[in-house]
Amino acid sequence: MERAESTPTQSSVTSMEGVRRRAPKLDRHAIEQVVRSGKRLLVQGAMGIHASDGLSGKVAAVSGPRLVGVGTISAVLKSDQLLRAEIRRARAEAPFGFVGLNLMAAINRIDFDNYLRISFEEGISFIVQGAGISRDVVKQCREAGVPFAGIVSSGRLAKMYEKWGAEFLVAEGAEAGGHIGDVDHPLPALLAEVLAHSSLPVVAAGGIDVEDLPSYFAAGAAGAQLATRFLACSDGDVHPNFKQMHLAKGEADVTLITSCVKGMNARAVRNTFTEALAAGKAFPPRSKAWFYGKEGFFGRRKACVECLATDVCLCRASDYQKSFCITDALLAAAIKGDMENGLFYTGQSVTRIPERSTQALPSVREIFGMFEATLAAAEAPATAGAAAP
Ligand SMILES: Cc1cc2nc3c(=O)[nH]c(=O)nc-3n(C[C@H](O)[C@H](O)[C@H](O)COP(=O)(O)O)c2cc1C
């Protein structure tokens, strides 16, 4: 992967300016309009450390009779050039589509503010915040006129975000991939709780597969957010071995680990790395030079790039004696495709992915086709019943 951006030509700059100006806002009003037109949002959940790179524009470019695609770029551990390039690529692939940026409150403040500034400069449809809460970012988004969405794991948090000025919410249940707010809060119950505590549009997330869409939409969700299904997809830049790790998996292949991020639970594909972690082995950071070139990440030359906010990282807090370096583990999975030593985050729906080989994986468009067909089939009995004499 190139670290430096190529120099844009004058004509590409001019057309890109136009694209940036047109970045449509995914605010409460826009979502309510989508729902009033009988459609729902199908959101691609952001996946950190390059796992979702290359997907956002393809998802945002798709719109069907029942679904409107929404892409989300992950801002985790990207250089300025990489983040700008990823936003520009997505906006070029979907000039009129909704492309948002995911920011995790757990990352260090310098990177957080930098990613926020770059996304405002480039033009983005919304900012969505997970892995922690920060009221300040809601204010900054309001001042910049960029819609803000909060990822919530309780009705209490939903209420708080609405008061602070969020435009919509993502209710993420216990079956989600990566870090999980509350392992005992399954999505159907959480969705009901969040809808009861807030008047904002709510997108349901966590463990959703194609056959689940009709029930979540019937329960009042304005959309569904999926990440795991989009990992196992022919589009996207993630290493092919990451896709392979998502195929032919049963319940026994999925495990919960204790993450270095505040000791949160996180769901991952069981492998040599997760087993070693469970046995108490520590994985301190190694050099990042192999990925970011000889200058290291942002010019920092230490093995630890301090990707997380102070006190958030258990590895750093223990002077690198305990836990693991999340940057190393996730980069090993998403970039190197190291099936033994990488950390492969996944959602519980991984057990329902039907394809068995990477050659058989559907494209983003084909996934949308499957989802549209399922929704059409769910409507069919009612239509047939109404037409019957
Ligand atoms: C590999 C992976 C990485 C993820 N990284 C992030 C992240 O950086 N920020 C975030 O808010 N959510 C992250 N998530 C959560 C997803 O965006 C999504 O909301 C969640 O997994 C629910 O969808 P799913 O059950 O279809 O995977 C990640 C999930 C996976 C599987």
Ligand as a Chemical Component Dictionary entry (heavy atoms), coordinates in Angstrom:
data_LIG
# 
_chem_comp.id                   LIG 
_chem_comp.type                 NON-POLYMER 
_chem_comp.pdbx_formal_charge   0 
_chem_comp.three_letter_code    LIG 
# 
loop_
_chem_comp_atom.comp_id 
_chem_comp_atom.atom_id 
_chem_comp_atom.alt_atom_id 
_chem_comp_atom.type_symbol 
_chem_comp_atom.charge 
_chem_comp_atom.model_Cartn_x 
_chem_comp_atom.model_Cartn_y 
_chem_comp_atom.model_Cartn_z 
_chem_comp_atom.pdbx_ordinal 
LIG C1  C1  C 0 -13.179 -6.727 11.827 1  
LIG C2  C2  C 0 -14.105 -5.759 12.516 2  
LIG C3  C3  C 0 -13.626 -4.508 12.871 3  
LIG C4  C4  C 0 -14.490 -3.575 13.450 4  
LIG N1  N1  N 0 -14.013 -2.311 13.736 5  
LIG C5  C5  C 0 -14.846 -1.363 14.217 6  
LIG C6  C6  C 0 -14.384 -0.032 14.432 7  
LIG O1  O1  O 0 -13.236 0.302  14.167 8  
LIG N2  N2  N 0 -15.261 0.880  14.938 9  
LIG C7  C7  C 0 -16.559 0.545  15.240 10 
LIG O2  O2  O 0 -17.320 1.403  15.708 11 
LIG N3  N3  N 0 -17.023 -0.709 15.021 12 
LIG C8  C8  C 0 -16.209 -1.653 14.516 13 
LIG N4  N4  N 0 -16.678 -2.925 14.255 14 
LIG C9  C9  C 0 -18.133 -3.194 14.465 15 
LIG C10 C10 C 0 -18.897 -3.114 13.126 16 
LIG O3  O3  O 0 -18.801 -1.854 12.529 17 
LIG C11 C11 C 0 -20.392 -3.492 13.235 18 
LIG O4  O4  O 0 -21.132 -2.475 13.821 19 
LIG C12 C12 C 0 -20.672 -4.702 14.041 20 
LIG O5  O5  O 0 -19.722 -5.687 13.808 21 
LIG C13 C13 C 0 -22.059 -5.254 13.742 22 
LIG O6  O6  O 0 -22.134 -5.839 12.497 23 
LIG P1  P1  P 0 -21.871 -7.398 12.238 24 
LIG O7  O7  O 0 -22.487 -8.136 13.367 25 
LIG O8  O8  O 0 -22.516 -7.640 10.911 26 
LIG O9  O9  O 0 -20.404 -7.582 12.186 27 
LIG C14 C14 C 0 -15.844 -3.900 13.701 28 
LIG C15 C15 C 0 -16.306 -5.188 13.365 29 
LIG C16 C16 C 0 -15.462 -6.105 12.776 30 
LIG C17 C17 C 0 -16.014 -7.461 12.398 31 
# 
loop_
_chem_comp_bond.comp_id 
_chem_comp_bond.atom_id_1 
_chem_comp_bond.atom_id_2 
_chem_comp_bond.value_order 
_chem_comp_bond.pdbx_ordinal 
LIG C1  C2  SING 1  
LIG C2  C3  SING 2  
LIG C2  C16 DOUB 3  
LIG C3  C4  DOUB 4  
LIG C4  N1  SING 5  
LIG C4  C14 SING 6  
LIG N1  C5  DOUB 7  
LIG C5  C6  SING 8  
LIG C5  C8  SING 9  
LIG C6  O1  DOUB 10 
LIG C6  N2  SING 11 
LIG N2  C7  SING 12 
LIG C7  O2  DOUB 13 
LIG C7  N3  SING 14 
LIG N3  C8  DOUB 15 
LIG C8  N4  SING 16 
LIG N4  C9  SING 17 
LIG N4  C14 SING 18 
LIG C9  C10 SING 19 
LIG C10 O3  SING 20 
LIG C10 C11 SING 21 
LIG C11 O4  SING 22 
LIG C11 C12 SING 23 
LIG C12 O5  SING 24 
LIG C12 C13 SING 25 
LIG C13 O6  SING 26 
LIG O6  P1  SING 27 
LIG P1  O7  DOUB 28 
LIG P1  O8  SING 29 
LIG P1  O9  SING 30 
LIG C14 C15 DOUB 31 
LIG C15 C16 SING 32 
LIG C16 C17 SING 33 
# 
